[in-house]
Amino acid sequence: DSETEGENFEGPEGSETWQMNLHTPRSCWVFLTTVVTLSCVASVCFTYFVKWANTTATNFLVALIYILTNAFCLWSIIEFFLLTLWFHTIRLICGMPPLPKQNFRNGLERQGRTILAYCLLSKTPQSSEECFNTAMEAHLANLDPNMRITTSVVSVTGGMDLVKLELDLRDRCRQEIRQRLTAEMKAALDLTHLEPEQLRYHLRHALAPISESSLSRVDFWHALMDPSHGSPQDLPRRLSAKITDATTHFVYLHRTCKILKKPGQYQDLMILASTGNNQAYTYLDVDYGKDGRKRGSECFGFSGNVTPNGSLESNVDMVKEFERSGKPDVELISSYGSDPKNRYFYTMVLDSDTICPAGSIRTLIESAEHPANRSFGIINANLAVDYTATDADCTWHMWRNALMEVSTVNLVRGQFWIFNRTGFYGKGLIRNEMYISRLIGMPGQLVEALPVDILSHDTVEAKLLQPAVNVNVTLYEDVARNPISALSQSTRWMFGEVKNACYHPDGSYRG
């Protein structure tokens, strides 16, 4: 079970952490009791507002359904009201205290090594290009002086032309990263004559004319130019080596199957980044038939999930070229994963359109690494929509969504301070060892907590990992432009939740 697995992979603290996750705070019982009491009172009062005609025969079943439906609606209204009231009460009395965190301004420590996972399924060149540009900007905005943040585009794109394009986009982004950082390095090297206490101020002024985003890397260059790292004469070589590392740590990983959809993408990445293993041992065909995969097949590469086009010979040659170009990225992540001391301890799960502002990843890691937060398996950020990029063509639906954000953000904060946990929304910093222990398992000790055909994985992951939220970090994403697109999206989510209620404890589906 999960507690046993925690002992196997999470170490001696696994069982203790699991017990902390099971603890229900007193504020939760107070809140639920208040909601239930007020809902019952409101439902009883509501029945007296209905005019039950003496001359009309009332159908008891219809009346019962009517009353219960209204009771459910009243419950939702009361819960919304109390959550908002709780949030503002805490905010006014306590000042909404943030999660405690460490300070890694000068670089992450070994146990903070993190990989960003931009999960991509592309059907058009435009969506591939947009994902890579978003990932590149996130990589540059969150560079770590110790090179312990890696950005990966984890793709399940199948079209051969698109796969080739994505490899080319990776190389193009690497070239752009090198060019930007080289220009900034030249400006930084002109300041070597300054005293350390004056350096940050002059760095800001030197980087500002290069580009607007260059200002986000003042801390990065300031930490690298620390005199304690080496002699001034050796500084150009050291900075050039860091630029090479920053370029190399922008990687492209192509998954050889689409099993488990998005969760499968970052689950395989976690295993590769935490253990160095690139061979499949979960969701196998011996257990799931045609929905599974071969034991020992490679998780990342080009041996599968590449749709051929043209002649057979040209396709074989193209796949060989893909392998030659993409294999070093897999080997890079595997080399860190196979080293217990330098493996990746966190995975930042992201959608293909998620924007990560400067310093956002480091702040989430600082929160995750604080001892007071070790029971939280996921550290969420606030989610918002960047409307400034689409000011010219903002629709009424997008404007309505922007107004709703004001309340929804407060609800998430209120939920966290009541329940000491919140939901998971598909974007967050995940603690690898806890996730693997509770949802994946190790060879010979499988867990596979997510059913192979699951639609709404976020709920199951939130249940097992007790997410927290860092209210000081906000990530940005796209929003549906019209109600039809929004309805399609929400219907898929709701159907996934209904389907979750139809699974047996053993993971099989009854329908």
N, C-alpha and C positions, 0 to 999 in steps of 0.2 A: 504494500500500500504506500501512500505518499510519505508517511512518516518513516517507514523503513528505507525508502529510496533516499529520503533526506539524509539519513545516516550514511548511506553508501557514497553519495556524491557531494553533498553539501558539507560533509565533515562532521565533527563532533557537535557543532552547533545546530545541525539540521533538525533534531527532535525539539530542541528548545525553541527554535524559530517557528516550527510548526505549531507548538503550543501557544506561542504568542499570537499567531494568526487566528487561532480558535477563540481567543479571548474576546468577549463582547463588552464594550465599555458601558458604564452605567448610563451615560447620556443617551445611548441607543434605546435602552428600555424606557427611559423617561419620554423620549420623543415618540416611540411607537405607541406607548400607553396613551399619550395625549392625542395622537392622531386617531386611534381607535375610539377613544371616548367621545371626542368631538364629532367623529363621523357617525357614531350611533345616535348621538343627540340630534344631529342635523337630519338624519334619516327619519327619526321618529317625528320631529317637528314638521318635516316635509309632508308626511302623510296627512297632517291636519290642514295643510294648505290646499289639498285636493277636495273638490266638492263632489262627494259621493252621493249621487242622486238617489232618493228613496224609491222613486218610481221606476228606476232602471235596474235591471238585474246585472250585477257586476260579475264578470268572469274572473274567478279567483286566480287562475293560472296567469292570465294576462296581467292582472293587477300586480301579482307577485313579481313577474318579470319586469314590469314597469318600475316598481319600487326598488328592486335590486339594481337595475341599470342606473337609476338616479343615485342610489347609494354609492355605486362605484365612481360615478362622476363627482359626487360630493367628496369622496375620499381623495381623489386626485387634486381637487381644488384646495382642500384643507391641508394636504401634504405640501403642495406648492407654497401656500401661504406661510405655513410654519417653517419650512426650509428657508424662505426669504427672511422671515422674522428672526430666525436663529442666526443667520449670517450677519444681519445688521446689528444684532445684539452683541455678538462676539466682536464684530468690527469696532463698535463704539466703546466696549468695555476693555477688550484686550488688544485692540489695534490689529487684529488678524495676524497673529505672529506667524512668520514663515517657518518652513522646515529648517531645522538646524543643518549647517553644512560646514565642510572643510574649506580651506583656502588653497587652491592649486593654481594661483595666478602665474606662478613661475614654471608651471609644467606639471602634468599628471604624474602621480606615483605609479609604481609597477602594477599594483592591484586595481588601477583605474583604467587600464587599457580597454578601449572601446572600438567597436566597428559599427559604422552607420550602414543600414541596409535599406537602400531605395528599391522597393519591390516593383518590378516592371513587367507588364504584359502588353506588348505593343502590337498594333495592327497597321499602323501608318508611320511613315518616316517622321512626321511632325511630332507625334507623341514620344518617339524615341529621343529626338533632338531636345524637346522640352524637358524630359526627365534628366538627361545628361547635363544640360545647362543648369538646372536646379541643383543637381548633386554637386556639380563643380563649385557653384557659388557657396553652397553649404560647407564644402571641404575647405575652401579658402577662408571663409568666415570663422571657422572653428579649428584652425591649425593649432597643434600643441607643440611647444618648444621641444619636448622630449619625444615627439613623433609617436605618441600613443593613441592617436585617433586616426583610424583608417576609414575611408569612405568607399563603399562598394555599391555598384548597381547590380542587383540580383535579378536576372532576367529569365523569364520563361517564354520569350518570344521564339516562335517556331520557324517563321519564314526565312529561307536562306539569305535572301537579299537584305532583309532587315537585320539579321544576325551580323552580316558583313558590315552593314552600316553602323551597328552599335559598337563593333570593334574599332571602326574608323573614328567614331565619335569619342571613344575612350582615348585614342591617340591624340585626337584634336584637342580634347580638354587637357590632357597632360602637357601638350605644347603651350596652351594658353596659361596654365598654372606656372610653368617654368618662365615664360616671358614676363608675367606680372611680378613674380617674386624676384626675378633677376633685376628688374627695374627698381624695385624697392630696396634690394640689397645694395645697389650702387649708391642710392641716396643715404642709406644707413652707414655705409663705409666712410662717407664724407664727414661723419660726426665722431669718428674714433678719438679725436683730440679732446673731446669734452669730458668733464668730470661725470661720474656715474649719476650723481644726484641731479644733473642738468639734462641728462640724456633723454628722458621721457618727454620733456617739454619740447625739445628741439626735434625729436623724432616725429612728433605729431605735426609740426610745421613742415618738415621735410617730406612726409608722406602725403600730405593733403593735396598737393598739386598733381600727383601721379594719377590717382583715381579716388572717387568717393569711398569705395570699399577698402582702400588701403589703410584708412584710419582705424579700421577694425583690427588691424594686425600690429598696432603699436606695442601691446604687451608681448606679442610673439617675438618681435625683433629686439625689444628691450631685454627680454630674458636671454636670448641667444648672444647678446653683446655683453653679457655679464663678464667682467674681468676674471672671475674665479674659474671660468671654463677653459682658460688657456691664454697664451700670450697674444698681444695685439697683432704681431706679425703673422700669426697662424689664423687670424680671424677670417680673412677671405676664403681660405680653404674650408674652414668649418662651416661657414655660411653656405658655401656652394654645395657642400655635402648635405646640408639640411634641405636645400632646395631639391636636390636629387631624391632625397627620402620623401619629401612632400609630394613629388611627382609620382613616385613609385606607389605610394599609399593611396592612390586613386585607382581603384581596380574594377574590373568587369568580370562577373561570375555568371556563366550561363548554366542553368539547371537542365538536366537531361530528361526531366519528366515534369508533369503538372499535378502530380498527386498531392492532395490536401491544399491545393491552390496557394493562396498567399501564406498561410501558416507553414506550409511545407517549404516555402522558399527560405524563411528565416529560421525554421527548425534545422534544416540541413546546414545552414550557415553557422548556427550556434555550435553544432557538433563539430564542424570543420574548424571553427575558430577556437573551440575549447579543448578539443582532443586531437586535432590534426587528422581525423578520420574522414576520408572522402568516399567511403564505401557504404552503401545503403544497408541498414539493418532494421529499419522501421517500415511499417506498412508494406509488408512483402506479399507477393502473389500467393504464397503458401497459406496465408491467413485471409487474404481479401480477394483472391482470384484475379479477374481481369482489372479490378480496381487497384491492385497492388503492383509492386515492382520486383525485379529479380534481386535476390540476396547477393550482396557484394558488387552490384553494379555501381558505377561511379555516379556521385550526386551532382558534381559540377564538371562540365566538359562539353563535348560536342558529339558524343557517341549516340545520343538520342535527342528527341525533340528538335530536330532540324528537318524541315520540310524541303525535299530536293526540288530542283528545277533544272531544265536542260538535260544534257546527256549524262549517263551514269558515270562515265569517266571524269567528266568535269566536276560532278558533284563530289566524287571521292577526293579529287585534288583540292577542292574548296574546303572540305572538312579537315583535311590534313593541314591546310593553311590556318584554319581556325584554331586547331589544336596547338600549332606552333606559336601562334600569337597569344592565345588565352591561357595556356598552361602555366606560365610564370606567375600569373595572378593567383591561381589556385595554390601553387607551391608556396607563395609568400604567406598566405593566410594559414596554410597547413603547417609551415615551419614554426610560426608563433604558437599555433594551437597544440603542437606536440611537445612544447616546452612548458612544463607545469608552472614555472616561475614567470614566464613572459606571455602566457596565453591571454586571449581576450576574455575579460571578466564580464563585460557588458555588451549588449547588442541594442542599438538604437533603431527600432522598427519604424519605418516611414513609408508613406505612399509615394508614388512617383511624382506627385505635385507638391509635396510638403516643403515649405520654406523654413529653414533653420537660421534665425538671426545670429549675428556675431555673439560668441560667448555662451550661447544657449546650451550647447552640449556640455561644456565644461561645468556650468552651473548645476545641471542635472546630475552629473557625476559627483560633484562636491556634495550634493545632498545625499546621494546613494551611499557614499563612502563614510558618512558620519555614523558613529556607532549607534546613535539613538534611532536610526532609520533602517537598521539591518533586517528588520522583520518585513519590510516592504519589498516585494519582488519586482514591482514596477514603479517607476517614478514618472508620473504624467506631467505634461505641461498644459497650460491653457491652450485651447484651440480657437483660432479666429480666422477671419477671412481678410485678406489684404485687398481692400476695395480701391486703394489708391492706384493700383495697376490697371483698373478697369473703370475709372471714373467716367470716361467718355461714353461708355455703353453699359452703364449700370442699369439693370432692369428693376421694375417695381418689386419683383420677388426677391431680388438680392437686397434691395433696400429694407424690405420687411425682415429678412433674415438678419440684417445688421442690427435692427432694433431688438430682435429676440436675443441676440448675443449678450446684451446687457444683463438680462435675467439669467440666462443659462449658465454663464460663468459664475454668477453668485450661487446658483444652485449646487454646482459641483463643489465649490468651496464649503458651502453649508453642510453638504453630505459628508465631506471629509471630517469636519470638526465634530459631527454627531457620531458617525459610525467608525471613525478612525480608519476609513478606507473609502475608496470611490470606484467608479467603473473604469473600464479600459476601453479606449476608443480607436485602437489600431495604430496609434502613434505614441511611443513612449520608450523609456530606457528600461530594458529588462535585464535582470540579474541572471546570467547564464546558468550558473550552477543550480540555482533554485528552479529555474524553468526546466532544465534537463531532468532533474530529479523527480519533479512532480508531474510533468506532462509528456516527457519523451521516454526516459529510462535509458539504461545502458545495455549493451549486448548481453543477452542471457537474463536480464532483469527489466524487460520492457514494461512501460506504463501505457503509452499511446492513449492519453486521456482524451484527445480529440478524435471523435469518430471520423472515418476516412471520407465521408460525404458531408461533413459539417458545413453549414453556411455561416452561422453566427458564432465564430470562435471567440470573440472578445469576452462574452459573458463567462464562458468556462475558464478562460485564463484569469479573469478578474477574481473569480471565486477561489481559485487555488493559489493566487499570488499576492493578494491583499495590496492593491495599488494605492499609492499616495499621489498627491498633486503638489507641485511646486508652483505657487501662484505668481512667482516673480519671473517665470519663463513663459513666453507665448510663441507657439508655432503657428504658421499660416498655411492655409490650404484653399483650394478652389471650392466654389459653392455652385449648386445647381442654378442655372440661369432662369428657369421657369418652373411653375408648379408641377407640370407633367413629369419633368426629369426628377424633381424632388420626390414625387409620389412613387415613381418606379424604384428609386433608391430606398425609401423608407419601407416600401412593401417587401423588398428583398430582405431587409434587416428584420422586419417583424416576422416574416415567414421563417427566417432562421431561428428566431426565439421560440416560435411555436414548435418547430422541428426539434429543438433542444429538449423540450418537455416530453418528446416521444421516444427518447432513447432509454434503453434498459441500463441499469448500473454497469453491465458488462460491456457497454459501448455499442451494442447492436440496436438496430432501429425497428420500432414497431409502428406500422402505418397501415 
